[in-house]
């Protein structure tokens, strides 16, 4: 019998939890407190079980009792949903009755309602459908299933910290007298104890107390090198709709202060060290004008730091995990692919190993990952009996050292190389794998798979063994725990060297002869003296600049470029990314062994032709070189080039035709079709290895459609993201049908994840876009396709999550052709769509609303933006159950009513007619709204009382440029029930709240 589909069950349970957060209106009429309590218990128990499903998924394969448990839970979930749907039906019936009661009692509508519906009483309804007994029975079954989990050995990976998590939550929710609106709570423990994990559990908690208390949340990893400018900028850039490239500390602080003003926030400062005391007052200055109850959560190893920033009573000291909890962490990783019942001795050995972990979750996780696929008892005993446990040197935790020793040799080298990264350095997989390749750390093989595939396998292996972990601040980045960073430096010894500030400022510190790989922080101006000690290190292989913060540019002495780097003839890796370099010396062509060259974010205008002599070069990164105008003709000589990144170079208008000779290219960010004898699109035919992301631009230069056929784009199975772009400013002389033929023959393979089409000039989209065959398409953008008069059919793309439609000047109506002309009532329309944006649609007038007629349209939509659509009259879809953010800007004719938006949190309406808000009484069920922005609304005098009654949970309210607004609402509304932390009024004649 097949295993229970845990991923499906997990999403099902998650859906039930979300439904239980918004119980039907029937409960309000029934006034059944017992029902309220029972449903609340359902929500809490299911939320707890969500954390167990990942563990249960692995155990059910070899444990029939766990499989049976999952099957019982699945059946119960179905029965729960049936009950909730019955409530939903009763709520709909009550709504019909209420609407009928509003009409004359003798009206035809009233007469059409069956008598059985008009004689409804809550108690009778509960008795008729036996609702009360059903709820009681389901609660009993739920309690039974929940009670069984302990006997099955089901425990969340981080369950051992449940009590600690609750303590931290209570400290964050506590209202305490303070001199300011902000207080600090600290988590204190030694490295590897789980401080960051605990903070993340609290930060990501979706339960009501935490989720609804804080209007803003931000997370910043501080690390040992405390930089108040960098930390402040990270904080600002992590906030919604905030960004700054300024290097001026006071300007960044001003922007952060404005972003936080009047709002209650939760900010996590992860890994705070002791050398920040003189900078703390400066750092916290922007926090002081926040709303009362704002909190800063600090993690630190140093109790003195915790007491300094938050006081002795506002800290929590983590204790080591119990052996049972530590075993749970170890077991989840070690027995991921092993049936513990088939190897009974492994549990006995494993428990003895866990006892030596000292209650450190990081150690248990690392050793569990080490042994996760190992079935031989003698290998487990080797770990248990290793002499490393007894070594006197406590610098490196023995368990971590053991996890390294038992790595395969190729993974040891790859991990040790990461010693060049400073603590808390965030990196991507795509950044690290080319470095490994350039250093020869990827094993040669007769296997037909690419080196990049092996590198991906290595990376995933190290990640699964916890040598890498996902960044807490950005899920797309990775980081090494500081103890593992210490381990990498320990095992690499002198071969890898990172020049930190201490090394830089002490010129007496010499670079050991054995050093082969080096990195250094980029300074504001790096003079030659900083690098003098490299002068006779000809055998250096790695010379990498590391930014203190991303997307900043600094200076470097020309003498370093001209006199030092060309002498380092054994360099394999060279990165000068982010320096304000205008010109690359011709002598760089002497670096014959160079395999990786990163000149991104520099100010070079061109590369010398001598670069063509770097025949070993595998990776050339030239992204965001905004002055770059041309590539060298000699680029065709780089026969080993696999990665060429020229993204973000807007002055680069053409590519040499010799690009077509680079048959081994795996990654090509932009293929620019040339004019006349320039780069022909048919050269793509031989680039059969292209994968990942590809942009084909300047498609207006295609003369012969047959050349597009020759390119055979559909056969490039490894492409995941594709952009097809005509120049926005092209003269439009090309025939629209020609462009349609070009796009027709540019059909990509059907497994594409993302598609962008820009400035296409054809009258309609080809069939391959309209036929819905892209089952994995998650992101789609159609921009400035001004001659198209209709949108393609997109409603049945099953995986589409993000859709952007902009600058479609020929579109007047969005209707059946968009949803799907043959859709039936049972069809799911846009079943996965989470974000939808329309912008700059100058002729768009009407949007057919299918959200009511087809109940399953837009079931997952969370963000909707309609921007600069001056002729749009009707109408925003009225049934969007999960919508949390709605932005409407510059739609002066829109006459939409806002209906059935039970999850809405943020509403922004700008430059519109007051009709958009006139029917706000329809929003009375939107009690979730926390932020309301109203700007430039013509004719708005006051808000309707029914609309205002929906704002009880509001935290931020902003009005601007509403010149006719004189009061917020009518007399009779009790403003004391509005708990708003921020009220901003700009350009309004606002005289009072009433």
LINRAHU-V259415 format. One record per helix or strand. SS is the DSSP state (A for helix, B for strand). FROM is the first residue (numbers start at 0). LEN is the number of residues. If there is no record, write none. Layout:
# LINRAHU-V259415
ss: <SS	SS>
from: <FROM	FROM>
len: <LEN	LEN>
This chain:
# LINRAHU-V259415
ss: <A	A	A	A	A	A	A	A	A	B	A	A	B	A	A	B	A	B	A	B	A	A	A	A	A	A	A	A	B	A	A	B	B	A	B	A	B	B	A	B	B	A	B	B	A	B	A	B	A	B	A	B	B	A	B	A	A	A	B	A	B	A	B	B	B	A	B	B	B	B	B	B	A	A	B	B	B	A	B	B	B	A	B	B>
from: <5	25	32	63	107	114	121	130	158	181	194	207	215	227	248	264	273	293	302	314	322	339	343	360	376	386	397	408	426	428	450	468	477	481	495	500	516	524	527	541	553	557	572	578	585	595	608	618	632	642	656	666	669	680	691	698	704	712	718	735	753	766	778	801	812	815	834	845	862	873	884	905	914	919	930	937	942	944	955	966	968	974	981	991>
len: <16	5	27	38	5	4	7	21	15	7	9	6	6	11	12	8	16	7	8	3	12	3	12	10	8	4	8	12	1	10	14	2	2	14	4	5	5	2	7	5	3	10	3	1	5	3	5	3	5	3	5	2	3	6	6	3	7	3	7	10	5	4	5	5	2	4	5	2	5	1	7	8	4	4	5	1	1	4	5	1	1	3	5	1>
